[in-house]
Amino acid sequence: MALRIGAVPIGFEVGLGALAGYSDLPYRLICRSLGAPYCLTEAMLDRQVLLEGKMRKRLVRLDPADHPVAGQIMGVEPETMAEAAAALDRMGFDIVDLNFACPVRKVVAHKRGGALMNDPARALATVRAVVAAVPGRPVTLKLRSSFRSADACRESFWTIARGAFEAGAAAIAVHARSVEQKYAGRADWAFLAEVKRAFPDRTVLGSGDVTSPAEALRLIAETGVDGVLAARGAIGNPWFFAQARDLAAGREPRRPALAEQREVIYRHYRLACEAYDPRRGLKILRHFSLQYAKMHPRRTDLRNALVPVRTEAEWRAVIDAFYGT
């Protein structure tokens, strides 16, 4: 069955999750062109959404080709989160996503992101405030299975998940690790199956250890979740979504030749320069090229060649040498 989030049709069940420094507009557009049906922005602080400035312009960029898209926000005060959600609504985001999952230390230390997994009352006050602020716009949550790994009962998770659905949330996306774990160890897919059994008539998305298109489809098959958000596994492989579609249709997954990889890398560079400026575009693509190298047959040599690159001419020389002109 095709995925829907509230009244928003998504279609294919594998989308691009939020990842700081990666899921910006240029990369979302690349992924869209290669089969991604749904994308989330990088996590944005509620105050960044509300304040005019360079950071807001960088984070909240939209494009007609980038729909449906969710604007993901995180913060501390329910009222400020609601104001930010209303701003995203006015800007034209299709879905508002609340990040209660980010495990980064400085985020948690400021009581944002994953810290909300340890504060169900504040989390649910935020959900209620945001739902009220964007009537008719689907509101979703990104959760972790618990705050501490030792929390076997996961009482806070169940309190937040049940309360969020009762408050009108359209879907939850669950990363099957604790906040304390960050990205260490195996994700607990059995817990995802438990969540879906608990909410059979609600939309539940899964994430964690979605390292390949085959693993994305296996997660859905094994847990029964309605869809998957791929983040780290899709970075450097925007063909992830076309490959997942191929596998779902019983076809051999698409394997882009080096010439196609080169074309996509240069298109990504052009989009980054257009969205920001040439200097920042080069900085982003130098970083991204190390991720694109994962698909290259000489990945180690390519990465070693990219490390000392500083100028556009040097970067282009490396790309042309390894991918062909």
Secondary structure, 3 states (H helix, E strand, C coil): CCEEECCEEEECCEEECCCCCCCCHHHHHHHHHCCCCCEECCCEEHHHHHCCCHHHHHHCCCCCCCCCEEEEEECCCHHHHHHHHHHHHHHCCCEEEEECCCCCHHHHHCCCHHHHHHCHHHHHHHHHHHHHHCCCCCEEEEEEEECCCCCCCCHHHHHHHHHHHHHCCCEEEEEEEECCCCCCCCCCHHHHHHHHHHCCCCEEEEECCCCCHHHHHHHHHHHCCCEEEECHHHCCCCCHHHHHHHHHCCCCCCCCCHHHHHHHHHHHHHHHHHHCCHHHHHHHHHHHHHHHHHHCCCHHHHHHHHCCCCCHHHHHHHHHHHHCC
